[in-house]
Amino acid sequence: MTLTKKSYVAKSVEKMRPSGIRKFFDLAATMEGVVSLGVGEPDFVTTWSVREAAINSLERGFTSYTANAGLIELRTEIARYMADRFRVSYSPQEEVIVTVGASQALDIAMRAIIDPGDEIIVVEPCFVSYAPLVELTGGHAVTIGTTGETGFKLQPEQLEAAITPKTKAVLLCYPNNPTGTQLDREDLEAIASIVKKHDLLVIADEIYAELAYDQSHTSIASLGGMRERTILINGFSKGFAMTGWRLGFTCAPEEISRAMLKIHQYTMMCASTPAQYAAVEALQNGMTDVESMKKDYRQRRNYMVQSFKEIGLDCHLPGGAFYVFPSIQSTGLTSEQFAEGLLLEEKVAVVPGSVFGKGGEGYIRCSYASSMSQLQEAIKRISRFLEKQKRSAV
């Protein structure tokens, strides 16, 4: 008699697809001479004074746990930063939690508000973890696809049509990963009006808030009636070039913050102590370096958009983050075929737009968080790849 082997893996995890981004990173790691436009992290080293603050904390023996919610000094600086930069006020004692990256912040936000069967609206293309995090809680991700024709902006009528009696929240990320799309105040006001009409929450992933190029970032939490409806997610990885420090934070109404803190206490205890001291320094004295990095990113963005148009790929001008999202539909290839062919033939790593959900097919995500010389070499190789595609199609 043949016995069927029992699976001990949770069904919610078993059906989850691996990250589509990692497939191309893993393949590129086996090849020499690859120019990578795939990595979603700054190419800048963390500011020296920030590194020095962490070193100093170690030398002074600050190696114990902090409060679960984080150092009160850091939470106070975060509250000041949010008020000064984005005009929204939070209590550092009751409404701010320091997390292990923005990813953990997203995780505890989902688990704090979602009951089995609740629907969370996820606007795509988007970061690959959003829908899986919803599903892991027993919730259901209802996806809305945006398009290049609207600059990948969520349209109010799309949001209205997606809402059902089971809808609990809308998950937004602006500036957006992967498209770089930014929403202005008018765009956000239209969304906020619908959210308030249907008594919903917003989970606002604003990790790229410091990387808004053509206008100041508007936080949806700063709009009238939205502070009490918003779980704001942010952190130090992108704007402050601190990806490896794994430090994020949440700002939310006290009731929701208490719920998130309970989950944080049981799953993570607290964020790294030296990293928290580094973040205090970043907020107190690091803004000049943030502005300097943003200036370089803006120059690279302009170069990439113009270059893609010159080699025949349509590309909208992203308002923020450090990605461009050119269309490769003219080649007749799927986004995965294009990305795989480009990597194997020209050793340029990009991410196929299809991994980011609805609306992503027919596009590729290219990070410009690389030196200008690397970007120029990548454009040269992509142009050569396009020429070969044209010749093979004849």
C-alpha atoms as one frame of an Amber mdcrd trajectory, in Angstrom:
protein
   0.000   0.000   0.000   1.356   3.429  -0.998   0.983   6.142   1.590   0.498
   9.717   0.472   3.086  11.953   2.093   1.489  14.510   4.362   2.295  18.142
   3.685   3.038  20.232   6.743   3.187  23.520   4.806   0.282  25.911   5.342
  -2.035  26.035   2.332  -1.826  29.830   2.197   1.943  29.576   1.807   1.871
  26.565  -0.497  -0.177  28.385  -3.113   1.931  31.533  -2.888   4.162  32.215
  -5.891   7.820  33.055  -5.290   8.832  36.657  -5.960   9.144  37.236  -9.698
  11.923  39.745  -9.041  14.227  37.168  -7.467  14.219  34.918 -10.542  16.166
  37.464 -12.587  18.435  38.490  -9.712  19.391  34.855  -9.128  20.107  34.277
 -12.824  22.121  37.492 -13.116  24.196  36.473 -10.078  25.565  33.495 -12.040
  26.815  35.676 -14.923  29.821  37.959 -15.249  29.700  41.474 -16.654  26.020
  42.074 -15.959  24.747  45.656 -15.784  21.893  45.535 -13.315  18.934  47.893
 -13.506  16.957  45.552 -11.327  17.969  46.341  -7.774  15.511  48.563  -5.919
  17.983  50.225  -3.587  20.133  53.351  -3.639  23.670  53.044  -4.963  24.791
  55.627  -2.405  26.505  54.650   0.832  24.743  55.710   4.032  25.934  59.164
   5.151  29.058  58.998   7.334  27.559  60.841  10.309  24.732  58.290  10.363
  27.174  55.379  10.311  29.233  57.109  12.981  26.174  57.442  15.242  25.657
  53.668  15.081  29.344  53.039  15.815  29.198  55.449  18.738  26.151  53.684
  20.170  28.057  50.395  20.119  31.135  51.926  21.717  28.945  53.333  24.494
  27.473  49.882  25.092  23.938  50.586  23.863  23.347  46.948  22.905  20.166
  46.107  24.841  16.555  45.990  23.696  14.787  49.287  23.285  11.123  49.825
  24.096   8.978  47.681  21.816   7.798  50.738  19.914  11.358  52.013  19.558
  13.571  54.603  21.212  11.455  57.519  22.396  14.168  59.812  20.975  13.630
  58.289  17.543   9.848  58.304  17.762   9.984  61.971  18.768  12.181  62.745
  15.756   9.837  60.796  13.466   6.840  62.766  14.745   8.722  66.044  14.216
   9.784  64.918  10.721   6.214  64.035   9.738   4.920  67.372  10.982   7.673
  69.430   9.358   7.879  67.616   6.015   4.352  66.361   5.423   2.138  68.482
   7.701   0.592  65.649   9.677   0.949  65.375  13.462   1.352  62.194  15.503
   1.969  61.449  19.163   5.420  59.851  19.486   4.269  58.003  22.612   1.035
  56.524  21.248   0.985  56.672  17.450   4.500  55.904  16.163   6.104  52.441
  15.974   9.658  51.758  14.785   9.752  48.567  12.699  12.240  46.289  11.003
  11.970  47.948   7.621   8.827  49.172   5.893   8.135  45.534   4.960   7.483
  44.581   8.575   5.410  47.724   8.973   3.193  46.572   6.107   2.911  43.110
   7.621   1.739  44.269  11.056  -0.609  46.810   9.478  -2.333  44.054   7.495
  -2.571  41.717  10.456  -3.900  44.444  12.728  -6.928  45.304  10.583  -7.819
  42.282   8.422 -10.311  39.625   9.498 -10.811  36.503   7.336 -12.856  37.409
   4.277 -12.111  41.139   4.386 -11.211  42.689   1.057  -8.252  45.008   0.583
  -8.044  46.940  -2.676  -4.537  46.783  -4.138  -3.632  49.183  -6.951  -1.359
  47.606  -9.579   1.312  47.638 -10.925   2.707  47.508  -7.396   5.396  46.021
  -5.192   5.206  42.247  -5.316   4.530  41.652  -1.604   1.233  43.500  -1.257
  -1.296  40.880  -2.392   0.552  37.960  -0.713   0.591  39.827   2.621  -3.165
  40.343   2.362  -3.765  36.681   1.543  -1.574  35.472   4.437  -3.941  37.179
   6.879  -6.961  35.385   5.448  -8.060  38.488   3.601  -8.686  38.825  -0.111
  -6.716  41.174  -2.361  -8.944  42.884  -4.919  -6.630  44.247  -7.593  -7.173
  47.281  -9.799  -4.955  47.637 -12.848  -3.787  51.087 -13.923  -2.508  51.805
 -17.424   0.133  53.777 -19.246  -2.578  55.860 -20.920  -3.346  57.514 -17.566
   0.282  57.604 -16.434  -0.529  54.640 -14.164  -2.672  56.832 -11.938  -5.605
  55.294 -10.083  -8.830  56.713 -11.496 -11.620  57.521  -9.002 -14.196  55.577
 -11.018 -11.974  52.478 -10.857 -11.835  52.693  -7.087 -15.578  53.257  -6.781
 -16.318  50.216  -8.960 -14.066  47.917  -6.917 -15.654  48.629  -3.529 -18.006
  46.005  -2.050 -19.582  45.552   1.387 -16.503  43.452   2.301 -13.976  46.176
   1.470 -12.012  47.347   4.507  -9.071  49.303   3.108  -7.257  50.595   0.053
  -3.516  50.024  -0.245  -1.703  52.841  -2.045   1.974  53.365  -2.883   3.003
  56.797  -4.188   5.549  57.540  -5.489   4.982  54.138  -6.947   7.166  51.088
  -7.297   7.507  50.055 -10.169   6.118  52.911 -12.291   7.476  55.951 -10.446
   4.032  57.542 -10.736   3.231  60.296  -8.247  -0.215  61.580  -7.266  -0.749
  65.280  -6.679  -3.061  66.767  -4.072  -6.016  66.895  -6.455  -5.620  63.200
  -7.318  -5.487  62.283  -3.632  -8.477  64.459  -2.744 -10.606  62.511  -5.243
  -9.497  59.197  -3.723  -9.984  60.473  -0.176 -13.539  61.534  -0.963 -14.435
  57.982  -1.982 -12.646  56.471   1.004 -14.613  58.675   3.407 -17.885  58.052
   1.566 -17.526  54.282   2.066 -15.985  54.480   5.561 -12.720  52.774   4.557
  -9.124  52.827   5.712  -6.039  53.619   3.639  -2.715  51.844   4.033  -0.337
  54.404   2.544   3.114  53.083   1.629   5.096  56.316   1.370   8.594  54.825
   1.499   9.582  56.901  -1.570   8.159  60.176  -0.210  11.572  61.863  -0.132
  12.143  60.995  -3.795   9.503  63.227  -5.383  11.080  65.314  -8.134   8.671
  67.767  -9.718   6.539  68.717  -6.734   6.567  68.190  -2.985   5.082  64.927
  -1.804   1.570  65.177  -0.395   0.702  62.557   2.210  -2.893  61.391   2.000
  -2.916  61.466   5.816  -2.554  65.259   5.697  -5.868  65.737   3.888  -9.017
  66.702   5.760 -10.601  63.767   7.566  -7.908  61.302   6.472  -5.493  61.210
   9.399  -7.853  58.962  11.393  -8.354  56.721   8.361  -4.722  56.246   7.380
  -2.015  53.791   8.383   1.084  55.513   7.095   4.116  53.372   6.242   7.548
  54.922   5.777  11.175  54.267   6.575  14.815  55.038   5.999  15.756  52.603
   3.217  15.135  54.648   0.088  15.408  58.362   0.822  18.203  57.997   3.381
  20.103  55.176   1.578  19.764  52.844   4.562  18.396  49.632   3.023  20.629
  47.240   4.970  19.820  48.880   8.299  16.255  47.503   8.056  14.442  50.367
   9.713  10.935  51.570   8.998   8.047  53.055  10.925   4.286  53.301  11.136
   2.177  56.328  12.011  -1.470  55.619  12.733  -4.352  56.481  15.049  -3.845
  55.271  18.615  -6.332  52.379  18.444  -4.705  50.901  15.364  -1.197  51.610
  16.652  -1.984  49.682  19.844  -3.119  46.715  17.759  -0.003  46.823  15.575
   2.239  47.137  18.626   0.795  43.927  20.117   1.747  42.030  16.967   5.156
  43.716  16.864   5.796  42.749  20.518   5.153  39.082  19.883   6.890  38.756
  16.529   9.843  41.144  16.566  10.321  42.639  20.067  12.044  45.752  18.705
  14.168  47.016  15.843  17.973  47.003  15.976  19.261  49.363  18.663  22.326
  50.724  16.776  20.167  51.254  13.688  17.735  53.318  15.740  20.505  55.594
  16.999  21.669  55.957  13.397  18.151  56.958  12.350  18.026  59.677  15.007
  21.135  61.195  13.431  19.668  60.817   9.943  16.569  62.795  10.870  18.454
  65.449  12.816  21.318  66.098  10.402  20.887  64.052   7.231  18.442  66.051
   5.116  21.162  67.866   3.155  22.455  64.502   1.920  18.914  63.396   1.052
  18.514  66.480  -1.144  21.897  65.865  -2.781  20.978  62.269  -3.643  17.605
  63.389  -4.960  19.310  65.872  -7.281  21.410  63.065  -8.786  18.372  60.802
  -9.150  16.474  63.535 -10.991  19.319  63.907 -13.507  19.429  60.145 -14.032
  15.655  59.983 -14.435  15.715  62.622 -17.146  18.551  60.833 -18.936  16.809
  57.446 -18.853  13.442  58.712 -20.073  15.004  60.653 -22.934  17.304  57.762
 -23.866  14.498  55.219 -23.989  12.495  57.504 -26.260  15.533  57.960 -28.528
  16.004  54.202 -28.960  12.313  53.711 -29.736  10.681  52.711 -26.441   7.858
  54.873 -25.148   8.432  55.896 -21.525   6.348  58.184 -19.315   8.123  60.637
 -17.037   7.945  59.265 -13.472   7.291  61.793 -10.749   9.211  59.966  -8.044
  11.047  56.872  -6.734  14.029  55.688  -8.810  12.430  53.585 -11.535  11.414
  54.094 -15.130   8.792  51.808 -16.671   9.258  51.834 -20.446   6.849  50.056
 -22.766   8.305  47.167 -24.793   5.014  46.388 -26.573   6.439  47.510 -29.923
   8.842  44.543 -29.869   6.083  41.946 -29.874   7.711  40.210 -26.908   6.140
  39.631 -23.536   7.819  41.466 -20.685   9.326  38.198 -19.421  10.624  37.244
 -22.871  12.172  40.680 -23.249  13.812  40.634 -19.804  15.182  37.112 -20.236
  16.465  37.776 -23.750  18.085  41.044 -22.708  19.843  39.344 -19.809  21.089
  36.355 -21.787  22.084  38.224 -24.946  23.293  41.587 -23.638  23.789  40.987
 -19.913  21.438  43.721 -18.736  19.177  42.823 -15.825  15.728  44.430 -15.698
  12.484  43.247 -14.115   9.528  42.207 -16.293   6.507  44.364 -15.627   4.225
  41.343 -15.427   5.523  40.438 -11.937   3.963  43.659 -10.611   0.417  42.663
 -11.533  -2.340  44.076 -13.728  -1.160  46.682 -16.184   2.483  45.594 -15.905
   2.575  43.314 -18.924   4.231  44.977 -21.869   6.593  47.005 -19.664   9.910
  46.530 -17.876  11.087  48.110 -14.637  14.517  49.720 -14.802  16.102  51.177
 -11.690  18.280  54.240 -12.201  19.880  53.868  -8.774  23.183  53.230 -10.552
  26.058  55.401 -11.718  25.598  57.395 -14.909  28.300  55.328 -16.614  26.378
  52.136 -15.799  23.147  53.640 -17.091  24.826  54.734 -20.323  26.263  51.259
 -20.851  22.849  49.711 -20.168  21.157  51.960 -22.741  23.814  51.060 -25.322
  23.209  47.343 -24.762  19.407  47.692 -24.771  19.609  49.612 -28.047  21.732
  46.828 -29.533  19.203  44.237 -28.329  16.349  46.171 -29.946  18.205  46.348
 -33.258  18.681  42.572 -33.218  14.980  42.124 -32.528  14.116  44.329 -35.495
  16.431  42.387 -37.830  15.054  39.026 -36.710  11.493  40.236 -37.329  12.228
  41.073 -40.990
